[in-house]
Amino acid sequence: MNGAQLEPPRALARALQVLASGCLLATAACFGTPTPLAPGLAGSVGWPHHGVQTDAVELPASGVGFSRYRSQGGHHWGQPELVLGILAAAERVHSECPGGPPLVVGDLSARYGGKIARHHSHRTGRDVDLLWYLATPAGEPVVSSSFVRLDGQRPAWLPRRGPVVLDSAREWALIKALLSSPYLEVQWLYASSSVEASVLAHARAIGDDPELIERAADALLEPADSLPHDDHLHLRIACSPQRSVAGCEGGGPAWSWLSAPPELVPGSDELEWLGEGPG
């Protein structure tokens, strides 16, 4: 990835020190699982809802602009670019919107992938749940202490705090940071249609980059085959070209901002990388 040439934000060095060293997985009986007979499979292997991972990085319990929703438990592992992207985006929101509470990060994946409780996907280190940035109806930032369902019509009720609404300014700052990240490529941002409407309305109202707004409109989606995602933002990163040839599947739409897939050069057994951008 091009982002590997950049100076990582604070706290990333510590995260990179915990790269998993093993290439074999403890999970068995899964199609496509890396084995000595399939040494080319590594990283994010398989589909988000049916796969495993190697070489995962653990998200720290807290850092600049973020904290984990669950301080304990083993579901805080993801592919290095996902963890780097989360840390960098949280730090950027913290810098651009000072004085507010941290981004609260929910589950990623298990260290070696596979099925985890509460999730159908989150199996290959490419998914993470991000709780909403919240505020009072008067605009005062509020710590997001739980998964709060927002319907876009009236404030939600947060125990011991009272009515809360989406902090559209911080939420848009987060989405913008993710979509423009040098560390990752966004495949989907699962969110309810009401949240999408609120965030995009804010982006247009402040006159932000039309191209980035259009990209957000493409990536934001209320899924039809699962819960509406009205209580959190679900980020899924794409399979990079390198990861695609190492077993990553389920890339979804070939958005214009994603790196081009590899193609075989006619008359050659070598792969040729097409396009530019993070790989």
C-alpha positions in Angstrom: 0.0 0.0 0.0 1.1 3.5 -0.6 0.2 4.2 3.0 3.1 2.0 4.2 5.5 4.8 3.0 3.8 7.4 5.3 4.7 8.3 8.8 2.2 6.5 11.0 0.2 8.5 13.5 0.9 8.2 17.2 0.3 4.8 18.9 0.6 2.9 15.6 4.2 1.7 16.3 2.9 -0.1 19.4 0.1 -1.7 17.4 2.4 -3.0 14.7 4.6 -4.6 17.3 1.9 -7.1 18.1 1.7 -8.6 14.6 0.9 -12.3 14.8 3.9 -14.4 13.8 2.2 -17.7 13.0 1.0 -18.6 9.5 -1.1 -21.6 10.4 -4.5 -21.2 11.9 -6.1 -22.9 14.9 -9.4 -23.0 13.0 -10.0 -26.1 11.0 -12.6 -27.5 8.5 -12.9 -24.2 6.7 -12.6 -24.1 2.9 -9.5 -22.1 1.9 -7.8 -22.3 5.3 -4.1 -21.8 5.0 -2.2 -25.0 5.3 1.3 -26.3 4.3 -0.5 -27.5 1.1 -1.7 -24.0 0.4 1.2 -21.8 1.6 0.1 -18.9 -0.7 -3.0 -18.2 1.4 -2.4 -15.5 4.0 -3.9 -12.4 5.5 -7.7 -12.1 5.0 -8.7 -15.4 3.6 -12.2 -16.2 2.3 -15.4 -14.2 2.6 -16.3 -11.9 5.5 -19.0 -14.3 6.5 -17.0 -17.5 5.8 -13.3 -17.2 6.3 -10.3 -16.8 8.5 -7.2 -14.6 8.9 -3.5 -14.7 9.6 -1.0 -11.9 10.5 -3.6 -10.0 12.4 -2.9 -6.9 14.6 -4.7 -6.2 17.9 -6.4 -2.8 18.3 -5.1 -1.2 21.5 -7.6 -0.8 24.3 -7.4 3.0 23.9 -5.4 5.7 22.2 -5.6 9.2 20.7 -9.3 9.9 20.0 -10.6 6.3 20.5 -11.4 3.6 23.1 -12.6 0.1 22.8 -16.2 -0.7 23.7 -15.2 -3.9 25.4 -11.8 -3.6 27.1 -11.6 -7.3 27.5 -12.3 -10.2 25.1 -10.5 -11.5 22.1 -12.4 -9.9 19.2 -10.2 -6.9 18.6 -8.0 -8.3 15.9 -7.9 -7.1 12.3 -5.7 -6.9 9.2 -2.9 -4.3 9.7 -4.4 -1.8 7.3 -7.8 -1.9 9.0 -6.2 -1.2 12.4 -4.0 1.5 11.0 -7.0 3.1 9.3 -9.1 3.1 12.5 -6.3 4.7 14.6 -5.5 7.3 12.0 -9.2 8.2 11.4 -9.9 8.5 15.2 -6.8 10.8 15.6 -7.9 12.9 12.7 -11.4 13.5 14.1 -9.8 14.2 17.5 -7.7 16.9 15.8 -10.3 18.4 13.6 -13.1 18.4 16.2 -11.4 18.9 19.5 -13.1 18.7 22.9 -15.4 15.8 22.1 -15.5 12.3 23.4 -13.5 9.5 21.8 -14.6 7.2 19.0 -15.9 4.0 20.6 -14.8 0.9 18.6 -16.7 -2.3 18.8 -15.8 -5.8 17.6 -13.3 -6.5 14.8 -12.5 -10.2 14.5 -10.9 -13.0 16.5 -7.2 -13.3 16.2 -7.3 -16.2 13.7 -10.7 -15.2 12.3 -13.7 -17.5 12.1 -17.2 -17.1 13.6 -17.5 -14.9 16.7 -20.5 -14.2 18.9 -23.1 -11.5 17.9 -21.9 -11.4 14.3 -22.6 -13.1 11.0 -19.5 -11.6 9.3 -16.4 -10.2 11.1 -14.5 -13.4 10.2 -11.6 -12.3 8.1 -10.2 -9.1 9.7 -11.9 -6.7 7.3 -14.9 -5.6 9.5 -15.3 -3.4 12.5 -18.2 -1.8 14.3 -17.9 1.9 15.2 -20.4 3.4 17.6 -22.0 6.7 16.7 -20.7 10.0 17.7 -23.5 11.5 19.8 -24.6 14.9 21.0 -27.5 16.4 23.0 -30.2 18.1 21.0 -28.5 21.4 21.9 -25.2 20.1 20.3 -23.2 19.2 23.3 -21.0 16.2 22.6 -21.9 13.1 24.6 -19.9 9.9 25.3 -21.3 7.0 23.4 -21.5 4.4 26.1 -23.7 1.9 24.2 -25.2 1.0 20.9 -27.8 3.7 20.5 -30.5 3.2 17.9 -31.2 6.4 15.9 -34.3 6.8 13.6 -33.6 10.3 12.3 -37.1 11.5 13.4 -36.7 12.1 17.1 -33.9 11.9 19.7 -32.9 8.6 21.2 -32.8 8.1 25.0 -29.4 7.4 26.6 -29.7 6.1 30.2 -28.4 8.5 32.8 -27.9 11.1 30.1 -31.3 11.8 28.5 -32.1 12.6 24.8 -29.3 12.3 22.3 -29.0 12.7 18.5 -26.3 11.9 15.9 -23.3 14.3 16.1 -23.4 14.8 12.3 -20.3 16.9 12.2 -18.1 14.3 13.9 -19.7 11.4 12.1 -19.0 13.1 8.8 -15.4 13.9 9.9 -15.0 10.2 10.6 -16.5 9.0 7.3 -14.4 11.5 5.4 -11.2 10.3 7.2 -12.0 6.7 6.4 -12.7 7.4 2.7 -9.6 9.4 2.3 -7.3 7.2 4.4 -3.9 6.4 3.0 -4.0 3.1 5.0 -7.2 1.4 3.8 -9.7 1.2 1.0 -13.4 1.3 2.0 -15.7 -1.2 0.5 -18.8 -0.5 2.5 -20.0 1.7 5.3 -23.2 0.0 6.6 -25.6 2.4 8.2 -29.3 3.1 8.3 -30.8 5.2 5.6 -31.8 7.9 8.1 -28.2 8.2 9.4 -26.9 8.3 5.8 -29.3 11.2 5.0 -28.3 13.2 8.1 -24.6 12.8 7.4 -24.8 13.6 3.7 -27.0 16.6 4.4 -24.4 18.0 6.8 -21.6 17.4 4.3 -23.5 19.3 1.6 -24.5 22.1 4.0 -20.9 22.9 4.8 -19.9 22.7 1.2 -17.5 19.8 1.4 -15.8 18.1 -1.6 -18.6 16.9 -3.9 -16.5 14.0 -5.1 -16.0 12.8 -1.6 -19.7 13.2 -0.8 -20.5 11.1 -3.9 -18.1 8.5 -2.8 -19.8 8.4 0.7 -23.2 8.1 -0.9 -22.0 5.0 -2.8 -20.3 3.4 0.2 -23.0 4.1 2.7 -25.7 1.4 2.6 -28.5 0.1 4.7 -28.2 -3.7 4.1 -31.3 -5.5 3.0 -30.2 -8.9 4.3 -29.4 -8.0 7.9 -30.2 -5.6 10.7 -30.6 -1.9 9.5 -27.4 -0.8 11.3 -29.2 2.1 13.0 -27.1 1.7 16.2 -23.6 1.7 14.7 -21.5 2.2 11.6 -20.1 -1.0 10.2 -16.9 -0.5 8.2 -15.7 -3.2 5.7 -12.5 -2.7 3.8 -11.9 -4.1 0.3 -9.6 -6.9 -0.8 -6.5 -5.2 -2.1 -5.0 -6.7 -5.3 -2.3 -8.4 -3.4 -4.7 -9.8 -0.9 -7.1 -11.0 -3.7 -4.4 -13.3 -5.0 -3.6 -14.6 -1.5 -7.2 -15.7 -0.8 -9.3 -12.6 0.0 -12.8 -12.9 -1.4 -16.0 -11.1 -1.5 -14.7 -7.7 -2.7 -18.1 -6.4 -3.7 -18.5 -3.6 -6.3 -15.3 -2.4 -8.1 -15.6 1.2 -6.9 -13.7 3.7 -9.0 -11.5 4.6 -5.9 -10.3 1.1 -5.4 -7.1 -0.3 -6.8 -7.4 -2.1 -10.0 -7.2 -5.9 -9.8 -4.2 -7.8 -11.3 -4.3 -9.2 -14.8 -2.2 -11.7 -16.5 0.0 -10.2 -19.2 -0.7 -12.0 -22.5 1.9 -14.6 -23.3 3.3 -14.5 -19.7 2.7 -16.2 -16.4 3.4 -13.0 -14.5 0.8 -10.8 -13.0 0.7 -7.1 -14.0 -0.7 -4.6 -11.5 -3.0 -2.1 -13.3 -3.9 1.3 -12.0 -2.6 3.3 -9.1 -3.5 3.9 -5.5 -3.2 1.8 -2.4 -2.6 -1.9 -3.1 
